Amino acid sequence: MTTCERPSTSTYAHPNATEALHRVKDLAHRDAMFADALRTSDSPQAAADLALQHGIEVTPAALWRHRGTLARGGQPTWRG
C-alpha cells in the first residue's frame, strides 16, 4: 500500500498571512492617514484593497478576524 504526501490542513494562519497582518498593524500605527482610511473602510474587501495599494497582500477574511487589533482608536465598523 502506498500513501501520498499531502500538505496538512491547519486552522492556524499561514505564516504569510500572519506577516501581512503584522505589516497592516505596523502601518496603521505609523501612518495616521492609513489608519483613518482603514477604520472608515466600508468592508473587509475595501480594507484589503487599501492594504494592497500599500504593497501588503492580505485577505479580507484575515482582516475580518483581526479587525479589533489593527488600529488604535477604534476598529473598522464593517457589518457582520
C-alpha positions as CSV (number, residue, x, y, z in Angstrom):
1,M,0.0,0.0,0.0
2,T,1.3,3.4,-0.9
3,T,0.5,6.7,0.7
4,C,0.5,10.1,-0.9
5,E,2.2,13.1,0.5
6,R,-0.5,15.8,1.1
7,P,0.0,19.1,2.8
8,S,-1.7,19.1,6.2
9,T,-4.6,21.4,6.6
10,S,-4.5,23.6,9.7
11,T,-6.8,26.0,11.4
12,Y,-3.8,28.3,12.1
13,A,-3.0,31.2,9.9
14,H,-0.5,30.8,7.1
15,P,2.8,32.5,8.0
16,N,2.5,34.9,5.1
17,A,-1.0,35.9,6.3
18,T,0.4,36.5,9.8
19,E,3.2,38.6,8.3
20,A,0.7,40.6,6.3
21,L,-1.4,41.3,9.3
22,H,1.6,42.5,11.2
23,R,2.5,44.8,8.3
24,V,-1.0,46.2,8.2
25,K,-1.0,46.8,12.0
26,D,2.5,48.4,11.9
27,L,1.5,50.7,9.0
28,A,-1.7,51.7,10.9
29,H,0.4,52.6,13.9
30,R,2.9,54.6,11.9
31,D,0.6,56.3,9.4
32,A,-2.5,58.1,10.7
33,M,-4.0,58.6,7.3
34,F,-3.8,54.9,6.6
35,A,-5.3,54.1,10.0
36,D,-8.2,56.5,9.3
37,A,-8.8,55.0,5.9
38,L,-8.7,51.5,7.4
39,R,-11.1,52.5,10.2
40,T,-13.5,54.1,7.7
41,S,-13.4,51.5,5.0
42,D,-16.8,50.1,4.4
43,S,-15.9,46.4,4.1
44,P,-13.1,44.0,4.7
45,Q,-12.6,43.8,0.9
46,A,-12.2,47.6,0.8
47,A,-9.6,47.3,3.6
48,A,-7.8,44.5,1.7
49,D,-7.7,46.7,-1.4
50,L,-6.4,49.6,0.7
51,A,-3.6,47.4,2.1
52,L,-2.7,46.2,-1.4
53,Q,-2.3,49.8,-2.5
54,H,0.4,50.0,0.2
55,G,2.1,46.8,-1.0
56,I,0.5,44.5,1.5
57,E,-1.4,41.4,0.2
58,V,-3.9,40.3,2.8
59,T,-7.2,38.6,2.5
60,P,-10.5,40.2,3.6
61,A,-11.2,37.2,5.9
62,A,-7.9,37.7,7.7
63,L,-8.7,41.4,8.2
64,W,-12.2,40.5,9.5
65,R,-10.8,38.0,12.0
66,H,-8.3,40.6,13.4
67,R,-10.4,43.8,13.0
68,G,-10.2,44.8,16.6
69,T,-6.4,44.7,16.8
70,L,-5.3,46.5,13.7
71,A,-5.5,50.2,14.6
72,R,-5.5,52.4,17.6
73,G,-8.5,54.5,18.4
74,G,-11.3,52.2,17.2
75,Q,-11.9,49.4,14.9
76,P,-13.4,49.3,11.4
77,T,-17.2,49.3,11.5
78,W,-17.7,46.5,9.0
79,R,-21.1,44.9,9.1
80,G,-21.0,41.4,10.5
